[in-house]
Amino acid sequence: MIGTGHISYLAHYFLKPHTSIKMLETEQLVSIEPQDSSPEAICATVAAVFKVRKTEVALLEVSGNVLKFLYPAELTKVGAIPLSSSAVAARTARTRKSDLFNTFTRVKHSSVFEVVKLGATSEDTEVIQKLMTVPILNSDNRVIGVIQVSRKAYSPANVGADFTTEDLRKLEAVAVDIAKLLKKSDQ
């Protein structure tokens, strides 16, 4: 739909060939040593790649019939998201499709996790204005988690640039690397 700020990918597409410069941005995750494959290190790297704050990245894993937060740490004990729910992360896991929302406040979603204070600064109480959400698939092509990158602000005017389809493709490539890192951390 034009003008809504929401791009939905209804069919999986092949990633375009990457130039060496673009690969360097996503290869940052590949270069993380296994001892640095913690959720915090993964999300800090993702935040750097997309030039967002660490509190604007969420990493969730599938655990039975729910999604559990691996990062941010403050959300690990708050609760889980049932895969059957209408939550954006649950829909991403169920449909195995990436989504991009540049007017996220207009998208019906559960905001319960947004009210949890992250970190020690007041900027962590800002609202998610823009969001990219991507499923994380293992080598068997099974969904093992979801990675989300957002831009938060008190108002849309202060949030910064829209995410692009190229950003979404980059996050999909990063999700492949995250799956490998999560597998290493389980061993």
Z-matrix of the N, CA and C atoms (Angstrom, degrees):
N
C 1 1.439
C 2 1.514 1 109.38
N 3 1.277 2 118.06 1 127.87
C 4 1.458 3 121.78 2 -179.81
C 5 1.521 4 109.41 3 -79.16
N 6 1.325 5 114.90 4 137.11
C 7 1.443 6 120.50 5 175.14
C 8 1.515 7 115.56 6 90.04
N 9 1.298 8 118.93 7 -6.50
C 10 1.456 9 119.24 8 -179.48
C 11 1.517 10 112.33 9 -87.93
N 12 1.323 11 116.96 10 -17.93
C 13 1.457 12 119.73 11 -177.22
C 14 1.509 13 112.75 12 80.72
N 15 1.301 14 117.45 13 5.26
C 16 1.459 15 121.77 14 -179.05
C 17 1.521 16 109.10 15 -114.57
N 18 1.301 17 114.87 16 128.71
C 19 1.453 18 120.30 17 175.50
C 20 1.512 19 106.37 18 -116.58
N 21 1.297 20 117.85 19 123.19
C 22 1.451 21 121.39 20 179.14
C 23 1.510 22 108.81 21 -114.26
N 24 1.297 23 116.08 22 132.75
C 25 1.454 24 120.27 23 179.06
C 26 1.513 25 107.93 24 -100.87
N 27 1.326 26 115.52 25 107.70
C 28 1.447 27 120.85 26 -174.63
C 29 1.513 28 112.52 27 -87.31
N 30 1.299 29 116.67 28 -14.05
C 31 1.464 30 119.96 29 178.56
C 32 1.516 31 107.63 30 -137.05
N 33 1.311 32 116.27 31 142.62
C 34 1.454 33 120.52 32 178.68
C 35 1.522 34 109.16 33 -71.55
N 36 1.283 35 116.66 34 136.71
C 37 1.449 36 120.16 35 -179.68
C 38 1.521 37 108.89 36 -121.82
N 39 1.306 38 115.15 37 158.69
C 40 1.457 39 119.73 38 178.15
C 41 1.513 40 109.47 39 -77.45
N 42 1.300 41 115.59 40 143.17
C 43 1.454 42 120.02 41 177.88
C 44 1.518 43 109.84 42 -70.08
N 45 1.324 44 115.05 43 141.56
C 46 1.451 45 119.02 44 177.08
C 47 1.530 46 108.59 45 -69.51
N 48 1.347 47 117.21 46 152.62
C 49 1.458 48 118.93 47 175.59
C 50 1.530 49 109.61 48 -58.60
N 51 1.297 50 115.92 49 140.64
C 52 1.460 51 120.58 50 -178.22
C 53 1.518 52 110.89 51 -97.44
N 54 1.324 53 114.94 52 144.71
C 55 1.453 54 118.97 53 171.89
C 56 1.522 55 107.44 54 -79.64
N 57 1.305 56 116.58 55 164.72
C 58 1.467 57 119.06 56 -179.35
C 59 1.520 58 111.42 57 -62.68
N 60 1.328 59 118.17 58 -32.55
C 61 1.459 60 120.38 59 179.26
C 62 1.521 61 109.94 60 -66.72
N 63 1.320 62 117.93 61 -45.51
C 64 1.454 63 120.42 62 -179.89
C 65 1.522 64 111.00 63 -66.84
N 66 1.313 65 118.77 64 -35.59
C 67 1.452 66 121.10 65 178.77
C 68 1.526 67 110.75 66 -64.69
N 69 1.337 68 117.59 67 -33.80
C 70 1.459 69 119.23 68 178.97
C 71 1.521 70 111.01 69 -59.77
N 72 1.344 71 117.44 70 -36.96
C 73 1.451 72 120.08 71 179.73
C 74 1.525 73 111.71 72 -64.62
N 75 1.328 74 118.52 73 -40.75
C 76 1.458 75 120.14 74 -178.49
C 77 1.521 76 111.65 75 -85.63
N 78 1.325 77 117.83 76 -23.77
C 79 1.460 78 120.20 77 179.47
C 80 1.514 79 112.13 78 -69.54
N 81 1.343 80 117.80 79 -12.66
C 82 1.450 81 119.80 80 177.06
C 83 1.520 82 110.94 81 -55.68
N 84 1.316 83 117.94 82 -38.14
C 85 1.455 84 120.34 83 179.26
C 86 1.516 85 111.63 84 -69.78
N 87 1.330 86 116.65 85 -37.48
C 88 1.453 87 120.22 86 -178.68
C 89 1.518 88 110.33 87 -63.22
N 90 1.330 89 117.15 88 -32.15
C 91 1.455 90 120.29 89 -176.15
C 92 1.532 91 113.47 90 -79.72
N 93 1.308 92 117.94 91 -4.48
C 94 1.464 93 120.07 92 177.81
C 95 1.525 94 108.61 93 -68.13
N 96 1.302 95 116.28 94 128.75
C 97 1.458 96 121.72 95 179.65
C 98 1.529 97 109.37 96 -70.26
N 99 1.338 98 117.68 97 150.77
C 100 1.476 99 120.01 98 -179.24
C 101 1.529 100 113.90 99 -51.29
N 102 1.325 101 118.56 100 -35.53
C 103 1.457 102 119.23 101 179.45
C 104 1.527 103 111.12 102 -69.93
N 105 1.338 104 117.26 103 -14.15
C 106 1.455 105 121.78 104 177.14
C 107 1.518 106 112.04 105 -104.11
N 108 1.319 107 118.09 106 19.58
C 109 1.458 108 120.41 107 -177.80
C 110 1.527 109 112.13 108 -90.95
N 111 1.322 110 116.38 109 25.54
C 112 1.465 111 120.39 110 176.65
C 113 1.526 112 108.77 111 -69.91
N 114 1.319 113 117.49 112 155.54
C 115 1.466 114 119.67 113 176.50
C 116 1.529 115 112.83 114 -54.94
N 117 1.330 116 117.13 115 -37.41
C 118 1.463 117 120.93 116 179.74
C 119 1.523 118 111.04 117 -63.19
N 120 1.338 119 116.99 118 -44.63
C 121 1.464 120 121.05 119 -179.29
C 122 1.529 121 110.68 120 -68.23
N 123 1.318 122 116.72 121 -41.35
C 124 1.466 123 120.80 122 178.37
C 125 1.525 124 109.76 123 -60.31
N 126 1.318 125 116.94 124 -48.83
C 127 1.465 126 120.64 125 -176.34
C 128 1.530 127 112.37 126 -70.35
N 129 1.324 128 117.48 127 -32.57
C 130 1.467 129 119.78 128 175.20
C 131 1.526 130 110.03 129 -63.91
N 132 1.322 131 117.03 130 -39.55
C 133 1.456 132 120.98 131 178.54
C 134 1.526 133 110.81 132 -67.75
N 135 1.330 134 116.81 133 -43.02
C 136 1.465 135 120.93 134 177.71
C 137 1.531 136 109.68 135 -60.86
N 138 1.329 137 116.92 136 -43.18
C 139 1.466 138 121.11 137 178.57
C 140 1.530 139 110.65 138 -59.39
N 141 1.319 140 117.05 139 -41.68
C 142 1.463 141 120.52 140 179.05
C 143 1.528 142 111.63 141 -66.40
N 144 1.334 143 117.11 142 -41.38
C 145 1.462 144 120.84 143 179.90
C 146 1.527 145 110.82 144 -60.30
N 147 1.344 146 116.85 145 -41.45
C 148 1.465 147 120.77 146 -176.27
C 149 1.517 148 113.61 147 -97.68
N 150 1.329 149 116.68 148 3.67
C 151 1.460 150 122.70 149 177.28
C 152 1.535 151 111.82 150 56.03
N 153 1.344 152 114.53 151 47.66
C 154 1.455 153 121.85 152 174.49
C 155 1.525 154 107.85 153 -122.31
N 156 1.312 155 116.35 154 169.00
C 157 1.467 156 120.20 155 176.61
C 158 1.522 157 109.66 156 -75.54
N 159 1.328 158 116.39 157 154.46
C 160 1.472 159 120.33 158 179.50
C 161 1.521 160 111.37 159 -58.19
N 162 1.324 161 117.45 160 -31.63
C 163 1.462 162 120.90 161 179.89
C 164 1.527 163 112.16 162 -75.50
N 165 1.332 164 117.42 163 0.58
C 166 1.458 165 121.82 164 177.44
C 167 1.533 166 111.55 165 -103.51
N 168 1.330 167 116.17 166 12.24
C 169 1.461 168 121.90 167 177.64
C 170 1.520 169 108.04 168 -121.57
N 171 1.332 170 116.16 169 135.37
C 172 1.467 171 120.96 170 176.20
C 173 1.523 172 108.55 171 -127.98
N 174 1.318 173 115.77 172 138.39
C 175 1.455 174 122.78 173 177.17
C 176 1.524 175 107.32 174 -125.01
N 177 1.335 176 114.93 175 123.07
C 178 1.463 177 120.83 176 -178.93
C 179 1.516 178 109.14 177 -123.42
N 180 1.337 179 116.40 178 148.84
C 181 1.458 180 120.24 179 176.52
C 182 1.517 181 109.76 180 -121.14
N 183 1.332 182 115.16 181 148.21
C 184 1.461 183 120.69 182 175.13
C 185 1.525 184 107.77 183 -77.04
N 186 1.315 185 115.39 184 129.08
C 187 1.463 186 121.75 185 177.71
C 188 1.526 187 106.60 186 -136.90
N 189 1.323 188 115.11 187 98.08
C 190 1.468 189 118.90 188 -175.43
C 191 1.514 190 110.41 189 68.22
N 192 1.329 191 115.97 190 -120.33
C 193 1.463 192 121.74 191 -178.63
C 194 1.524 193 113.17 192 -103.76
N 195 1.342 194 116.36 193 18.41
C 196 1.465 195 119.88 194 -178.75
C 197 1.531 196 110.36 195 -135.21
N 198 1.317 197 113.96 196 162.53
C 199 1.462 198 121.59 197 169.78
C 200 1.521 199 107.05 198 -103.24
N 201 1.333 200 116.09 199 129.91
C 202 1.460 201 121.20 200 177.11
C 203 1.517 202 108.79 201 -113.75
N 204 1.323 203 115.94 202 141.16
C 205 1.452 204 120.76 203 177.66
C 206 1.523 205 110.16 204 -72.83
N 207 1.314 206 116.64 205 130.22
C 208 1.462 207 122.60 206 168.38
C 209 1.527 208 109.00 207 -96.05
N 210 1.328 209 115.69 208 -28.69
C 211 1.464 210 123.07 209 179.90
C 212 1.514 211 107.75 210 -156.62
N 213 1.303 212 119.26 211 140.13
C 214 1.457 213 130.91 212 3.99
C 215 1.529 214 112.43 213 -72.60
N 216 1.308 215 114.64 214 152.28
C 217 1.460 216 121.75 215 -175.11
C 218 1.524 217 112.26 216 -56.91
N 219 1.337 218 116.86 217 -36.01
C 220 1.463 219 120.25 218 -178.27
C 221 1.534 220 112.26 219 -63.06
N 222 1.320 221 117.47 220 -22.14
C 223 1.463 222 120.50 221 -178.18
C 224 1.528 223 113.05 222 -94.68
N 225 1.331 224 117.55 223 -7.05
C 226 1.467 225 119.67 224 -177.37
C 227 1.526 226 112.49 225 -65.77
N 228 1.329 227 117.50 226 -28.04
C 229 1.462 228 121.16 227 -177.74
C 230 1.524 229 113.02 228 -107.11
N 231 1.339 230 117.17 229 -0.45
C 232 1.465 231 120.91 230 -176.53
C 233 1.514 232 112.15 231 -76.35
N 234 1.310 233 116.85 232 -34.85
C 235 1.455 234 119.30 233 -178.92
C 236 1.515 235 110.82 234 157.02
N 237 1.311 236 115.06 235 -177.85
C 238 1.461 237 121.69 236 -178.88
C 239 1.525 238 108.73 237 -124.40
N 240 1.304 239 115.33 238 163.32
C 241 1.463 240 121.98 239 179.97
C 242 1.528 241 108.48 240 -109.98
N 243 1.321 242 118.15 241 115.80
C 244 1.462 243 118.98 242 177.07
C 245 1.528 244 110.69 243 -60.96
N 246 1.320 245 116.39 244 135.80
C 247 1.465 246 119.99 245 179.10
C 248 1.519 247 111.62 246 -61.77
N 249 1.309 248 117.41 247 -23.60
C 250 1.470 249 121.58 248 -179.19
C 251 1.532 250 112.52 249 -82.12
N 252 1.333 251 117.65 250 -6.26
C 253 1.470 252 120.51 251 -175.87
C 254 1.525 253 111.53 252 -76.00
N 255 1.327 254 114.48 253 172.07
C 256 1.461 255 120.35 254 178.32
C 257 1.526 256 112.37 255 -88.15
N 258 1.315 257 117.65 256 4.75
C 259 1.465 258 121.36 257 179.71
C 260 1.531 259 110.07 258 -58.23
N 261 1.305 260 116.14 259 146.01
C 262 1.465 261 121.31 260 -177.89
C 263 1.526 262 110.72 261 -58.90
N 264 1.322 263 117.57 262 -44.35
C 265 1.469 264 120.47 263 -179.90
C 266 1.525 265 111.28 264 -62.50
N 267 1.331 266 116.99 265 -40.55
C 268 1.469 267 120.75 266 178.57
C 269 1.523 268 110.60 267 -65.28
N 270 1.316 269 116.28 268 -41.79
C 271 1.470 270 120.05 269 178.36
C 272 1.528 271 110.59 270 -63.49
N 273 1.315 272 116.77 271 -39.05
C 274 1.465 273 120.99 272 177.92
C 275 1.526 274 110.21 273 -61.21
N 276 1.329 275 116.59 274 -44.62
C 277 1.468 276 120.71 275 179.96
C 278 1.526 277 111.41 276 -66.78
N 279 1.324 278 116.16 277 -42.95
C 280 1.475 279 119.97 278 -178.39
C 281 1.524 280 112.72 279 -66.81
N 282 1.332 281 116.51 280 -45.82
C 283 1.470 282 120.72 281 -174.72
C 284 1.517 283 112.71 282 -85.58
N 285 1.350 284 116.14 283 -16.48
C 286 1.468 285 121.50 284 -177.98
C 287 1.524 286 111.58 285 62.14
N 288 1.317 287 116.94 286 28.28
C 289 1.455 288 122.17 287 -177.10
C 290 1.522 289 111.11 288 -119.85
N 291 1.295 290 114.64 289 141.31
C 292 1.461 291 122.08 290 176.45
C 293 1.521 292 109.21 291 -80.33
N 294 1.325 293 116.01 292 150.27
C 295 1.459 294 121.44 293 176.67
C 296 1.509 295 110.15 294 -140.04
N 297 1.316 296 113.73 295 154.89
C 298 1.454 297 122.32 296 179.84
C 299 1.517 298 107.04 297 -134.14
N 300 1.338 299 116.81 298 125.52
C 301 1.462 300 122.21 299 -179.35
C 302 1.522 301 108.73 300 -126.51
N 303 1.323 302 117.47 301 110.95
C 304 1.461 303 120.41 302 177.63
C 305 1.520 304 112.63 303 -94.77
N 306 1.321 305 117.60 304 -2.06
C 307 1.466 306 123.30 305 170.75
C 308 1.528 307 107.26 306 -132.83
N 309 1.319 308 115.59 307 62.34
C 310 1.457 309 121.65 308 -172.43
C 311 1.527 310 113.01 309 -62.23
N 312 1.321 311 118.24 310 -30.05
C 313 1.460 312 119.85 311 -179.38
C 314 1.530 313 111.74 312 -63.79
N 315 1.322 314 117.74 313 -19.00
C 316 1.472 315 121.97 314 177.53
C 317 1.527 316 112.47 315 -87.07
N 318 1.327 317 117.00 316 -9.91
C 319 1.457 318 121.62 317 -178.25
C 320 1.524 319 108.67 318 -87.52
N 321 1.325 320 115.92 319 130.36
C 322 1.460 321 119.16 320 177.16
C 323 1.526 322 108.02 321 -66.75
N 324 1.326 323 115.03 322 120.94
C 325 1.461 324 119.99 323 -179.06
C 326 1.525 325 109.22 324 -156.08
N 327 1.306 326 115.27 325 161.04
C 328 1.452 327 121.06 326 176.52
C 329 1.523 328 108.26 327 -80.49
N 330 1.311 329 116.65 328 124.10
C 331 1.464 330 119.78 329 -177.58
C 332 1.522 331 112.17 330 -101.55
N 333 1.329 332 117.48 331 11.67
C 334 1.462 333 120.96 332 -176.36
C 335 1.530 334 111.79 333 -57.92
N 336 1.324 335 117.45 334 -37.07
C 337 1.461 336 119.76 335 -178.43
C 338 1.528 337 111.88 336 -78.88
N 339 1.322 338 117.15 337 -20.28
C 340 1.463 339 120.83 338 179.74
C 341 1.525 340 111.91 339 -71.42
N 342 1.325 341 118.08 340 -23.80
C 343 1.459 342 120.05 341 -177.30
C 344 1.533 343 112.45 342 -85.54
N 345 1.315 344 117.80 343 -6.93
C 346 1.463 345 121.06 344 177.32
C 347 1.526 346 108.12 345 -75.50
N 348 1.325 347 115.89 346 127.20
C 349 1.464 348 120.79 347 -179.18
C 350 1.526 349 109.10 348 -72.14
N 351 1.338 350 115.39 349 125.83
C 352 1.458 351 121.83 350 178.83
C 353 1.516 352 109.10 351 -108.09
N 354 1.299 353 116.97 352 123.61
C 355 1.453 354 120.33 353 178.65
C 356 1.520 355 111.89 354 74.97
N 357 1.332 356 115.58 355 -162.77
C 358 1.456 357 120.09 356 -173.69
C 359 1.525 358 113.22 357 -110.34
N 360 1.331 359 118.38 358 2.33
C 361 1.459 360 119.17 359 -176.06
C 362 1.519 361 111.55 360 -105.13
N 363 1.309 362 115.59 361 156.55
C 364 1.463 363 120.37 362 -179.44
C 365 1.525 364 111.77 363 -70.48
N 366 1.337 365 117.89 364 -22.18
C 367 1.465 366 119.17 365 -179.63
C 368 1.524 367 111.86 366 -65.72
N 369 1.325 368 117.40 367 -15.47
C 370 1.455 369 120.47 368 178.95
C 371 1.519 370 112.87 369 -78.34
N 372 1.323 371 117.97 370 -5.30
C 373 1.462 372 121.03 371 174.98
C 374 1.524 373 111.01 372 -96.06
N 375 1.309 374 117.73 373 6.41
C 376 1.457 375 121.26 374 178.31
C 377 1.527 376 109.93 375 -68.76
N 378 1.313 377 115.69 376 162.96
C 379 1.462 378 122.62 377 -176.73
C 380 1.535 379 109.89 378 -95.10
N 381 1.323 380 116.29 379 144.03
C 382 1.462 381 120.24 380 175.42
C 383 1.518 382 108.23 381 -67.79
N 384 1.322 383 116.54 382 118.56
C 385 1.461 384 122.54 383 179.30
C 386 1.524 385 111.49 384 -99.58
N 387 1.345 386 116.45 385 -35.39
C 388 1.471 387 122.46 386 -177.98
C 389 1.521 388 107.64 387 -134.78
N 390 1.336 389 116.79 388 144.75
C 391 1.463 390 119.52 389 -175.55
C 392 1.520 391 111.24 390 -149.64
N 393 1.329 392 114.87 391 138.73
C 394 1.466 393 122.34 392 167.78
C 395 1.521 394 106.20 393 -117.46
N 396 1.313 395 116.89 394 137.66
C 397 1.459 396 122.05 395 -179.26
C 398 1.526 397 108.83 396 -135.95
N 399 1.327 398 116.04 397 130.42
C 400 1.467 399 121.95 398 -173.33
C 401 1.527 400 109.13 399 -137.61
N 402 1.343 401 116.91 400 134.64
C 403 1.465 402 119.31 401 175.10
C 404 1.530 403 110.46 402 -72.81
N 405 1.313 404 116.00 403 149.07
C 406 1.466 405 121.77 404 174.48
C 407 1.520 406 106.59 405 -107.45
N 408 1.329 407 115.95 406 121.05
C 409 1.461 408 121.66 407 -177.02
C 410 1.514 409 110.11 408 -109.42
N 411 1.341 410 116.92 409 141.07
C 412 1.465 411 119.58 410 176.20
C 413 1.528 412 109.55 411 -84.81
N 414 1.320 413 116.40 412 -175.43
C 415 1.471 414 120.88 413 -177.18
C 416 1.525 415 112.61 414 -66.57
N 417 1.335 416 117.15 415 -18.46
C 418 1.468 417 121.70 416 176.09
C 419 1.526 418 111.67 417 -90.34
N 420 1.349 419 116.21 418 7.90
C 421 1.457 420 123.07 419 179.68
C 422 1.534 421 112.57 420 66.01
N 423 1.337 422 115.98 421 28.44
C 424 1.459 423 122.89 422 177.48
C 425 1.529 424 108.28 423 -101.69
N 426 1.329 425 117.47 424 138.79
C 427 1.467 426 121.39 425 179.34
C 428 1.525 427 108.87 426 -69.82
N 429 1.332 428 115.48 427 123.14
C 430 1.464 429 120.32 428 178.15
C 431 1.531 430 111.79 429 -113.94
N 432 1.336 431 116.01 430 -7.63
C 433 1.455 432 118.66 431 -179.90
C 434 1.510 433 112.40 432 179.69
N 435 1.327 434 113.95 433 -172.65
C 436 1.459 435 122.31 434 179.80
C 437 1.522 436 107.30 435 -141.69
N 438 1.326 437 116.17 436 138.12
C 439 1.468 438 121.98 437 172.78
C 440 1.519 439 107.22 438 -114.73
N 441 1.334 440 116.70 439 133.49
C 442 1.451 441 121.21 440 179.01
C 443 1.519 442 109.72 441 -129.00
N 444 1.325 443 115.15 442 137.41
C 445 1.460 444 122.38 443 176.33
C 446 1.523 445 106.22 444 -122.77
N 447 1.324 446 115.73 445 130.37
C 448 1.465 447 119.37 446 -178.08
C 449 1.516 448 111.30 447 -128.77
N 450 1.302 449 114.21 448 168.40
C 451 1.460 450 122.20 449 168.55
C 452 1.523 451 104.91 450 -123.73
N 453 1.339 452 115.29 451 122.58
C 454 1.458 453 121.17 452 -177.27
C 455 1.524 454 110.32 453 -109.01
N 456 1.317 455 115.39 454 147.71
C 457 1.458 456 122.12 455 174.85
C 458 1.520 457 107.80 456 -166.33
N 459 1.324 458 115.78 457 167.15
C 460 1.459 459 119.56 458 176.84
C 461 1.519 460 110.91 459 -75.31
N 462 1.338 461 116.60 460 -26.48
C 463 1.461 462 120.19 461 179.68
C 464 1.524 463 109.47 462 -145.66
N 465 1.341 464 117.16 463 156.21
C 466 1.470 465 120.18 464 179.34
C 467 1.526 466 113.28 465 -58.90
N 468 1.306 467 117.32 466 -28.99
C 469 1.464 468 120.86 467 -178.23
C 470 1.530 469 112.46 468 -66.90
N 471 1.323 470 117.11 469 -23.17
C 472 1.464 471 120.90 470 -175.50
C 473 1.520 472 114.14 471 -104.53
N 474 1.326 473 118.79 472 7.90
C 475 1.455 474 120.46 473 -168.79
C 476 1.527 475 114.63 474 -87.88
N 477 1.293 476 119.09 475 -23.11
C 478 1.462 477 119.67 476 -179.45
C 479 1.513 478 112.39 477 101.59
N 480 1.308 479 114.78 478 -165.70
C 481 1.462 480 122.70 479 -172.23
C 482 1.520 481 112.60 480 -67.34
N 483 1.337 482 114.78 481 150.36
C 484 1.458 483 121.05 482 172.81
C 485 1.519 484 109.83 483 -66.59
N 486 1.328 485 116.19 484 151.24
C 487 1.456 486 120.62 485 168.24
C 488 1.527 487 107.02 486 -74.34
N 489 1.312 488 116.23 487 148.54
C 490 1.459 489 121.19 488 -178.96
C 491 1.524 490 110.15 489 -112.04
N 492 1.322 491 115.83 490 168.63
C 493 1.470 492 119.00 491 175.89
C 494 1.523 493 109.99 492 -64.23
N 495 1.315 494 117.77 493 -30.16
C 496 1.470 495 120.42 494 176.15
C 497 1.535 496 110.01 495 -66.65
N 498 1.336 497 117.23 496 -38.87
C 499 1.470 498 120.64 497 174.95
C 500 1.534 499 110.09 498 -60.05
N 501 1.329 500 116.22 499 -42.58
C 502 1.457 501 119.97 500 -179.95
C 503 1.523 502 111.01 501 -64.54
N 504 1.311 503 116.96 502 -41.60
C 505 1.473 504 120.52 503 177.07
C 506 1.529 505 110.53 504 -62.27
N 507 1.324 506 115.49 505 -40.01
C 508 1.461 507 119.94 506 178.55
C 509 1.531 508 110.37 507 -63.75
N 510 1.335 509 117.00 508 -41.24
C 511 1.463 510 120.15 509 179.07
C 512 1.526 511 110.62 510 -66.72
N 513 1.321 512 117.58 511 -35.42
C 514 1.469 513 120.18 512 176.22
C 515 1.531 514 110.57 513 -63.44
N 516 1.332 515 116.76 514 -40.29
C 517 1.467 516 120.29 515 177.22
C 518 1.529 517 110.50 516 -66.26
N 519 1.320 518 116.49 517 -39.73
C 520 1.462 519 121.16 518 178.08
C 521 1.529 520 110.29 519 -64.33
N 522 1.325 521 117.55 520 -36.31
C 523 1.473 522 121.35 521 179.49
C 524 1.525 523 111.45 522 -60.86
N 525 1.329 524 116.85 523 -33.66
C 526 1.473 525 120.55 524 176.31
C 527 1.531 526 109.47 525 -63.03
N 528 1.328 527 116.25 526 -43.94
C 529 1.461 528 120.67 527 178.40
C 530 1.527 529 111.29 528 -66.20
N 531 1.332 530 116.90 529 -38.52
C 532 1.464 531 120.68 530 179.12
C 533 1.526 532 110.24 531 -62.31
N 534 1.323 533 117.08 532 -41.32
C 535 1.475 534 120.49 533 178.74
C 536 1.522 535 110.34 534 -58.04
N 537 1.316 536 117.57 535 -41.83
C 538 1.469 537 121.37 536 178.29
C 539 1.521 538 111.04 537 -65.34
N 540 1.341 539 116.29 538 -41.36
C 541 1.462 540 119.94 539 -179.52
C 542 1.533 541 111.29 540 -68.19
N 543 1.323 542 116.75 541 -39.04
C 544 1.470 543 119.06 542 177.99
C 545 1.513 544 110.94 543 -65.51
N 546 1.317 545 116.94 544 -36.49
C 547 1.459 546 120.82 545 177.71
C 548 1.525 547 110.39 546 -63.69
N 549 1.354 548 116.09 547 -42.06
C 550 1.476 549 120.07 548 178.78
C 551 1.522 550 110.77 549 -64.22
N 552 1.334 551 117.81 550 -38.59
C 553 1.463 552 119.95 551 -177.90
C 554 1.529 553 111.94 552 -71.34
N 555 1.334 554 117.72 553 -21.97
C 556 1.468 555 121.27 554 176.68
C 557 1.523 556 112.58 555 -78.10
N 558 1.317 557 117.10 556 -21.89
C 559 1.469 558 120.86 557 -176.34
C 560 1.495 559 112.67 558 -79.64
